Amino acid sequence: MDWTLDYGDLAKDTDFVNNCENLVKNLKEVQEVLDELLPLKKHYDKMSLPAQIELDLFLAYTLNSLHWISLRIEGVDPTKHPIKNELQRIKMTMLRWQQVKDRDKRPTMDLEAAKRFVKSGLYDPYKSTAEPQNKKRKFEDNDE
């Protein structure tokens, strides 16, 4: 792909030229990443399920972001376009996937040990070693 741009009369506007050059630079970087990832689709069936999910999410977000950029370049307001909802949906799916991955990192609980802790911490009136207040008073009253 030829990335050279002819600015014509706009070549004097340095802000415009710089913005266009930055856009071209960023698009080249995206192209390089996609060139590396798209061949992975050939091996998609051999990948583990988590790798498949992450690749799908990455590609969906990347392609929808590129569509967002193209709308902005064309002068269309993407905030009023269905692409906004699609990007939000993908972001929510990415957050949900992160929660699923983090579930494996959570500490596990030894249920038997927890039951012992709870059982030993419960008050049992039949095993109480404290004397009732009435007995102490009767004993003290008799001493006088």
BELRATA-V696181 format. One record per backbone hydrogen bond with DSSP energy under -1.0 kcal/mol. CO is the residue of the C=O (numbers start at 1). NH is the residue of the N-H. Records with the same first field share a line. If there is no record, write none. Layout:
CO->NH, NH
This chain:
7->10
8->11
10->13
12->14
13->17
14->18
15->19
16->20
17->21
18->22
19->23
20->24
21->25
22->26
23->27
24->28
25->29
26->30
27->31
28->32
29->33
30->34
31->35
32->36
33->37
34->38
37->40
38->41
39->42
40->43
41->44
43->46
44->47
48->52
49->53
50->54
51->55
52->56
53->57
54->58
55->59
56->60
57->61
58->62
59->63
60->64
61->65
62->66
63->67
64->68
65->69
66->70
67->71
68->72
69->73
70->74
71->76
77->80
78->81
81->84
82->86
83->87
84->88
85->89
86->90
87->91
88->92
89->93
90->94
91->95
92->96
93->97
94->98
95->99
96->100
97->101
98->102
99->103
109->111
110->114
111->115
112->116
113->117
114->118
115->119
116->120
117->121
124->127
132->136
133->137
134->138
135->139
136->140
137->141
138->142
139->143
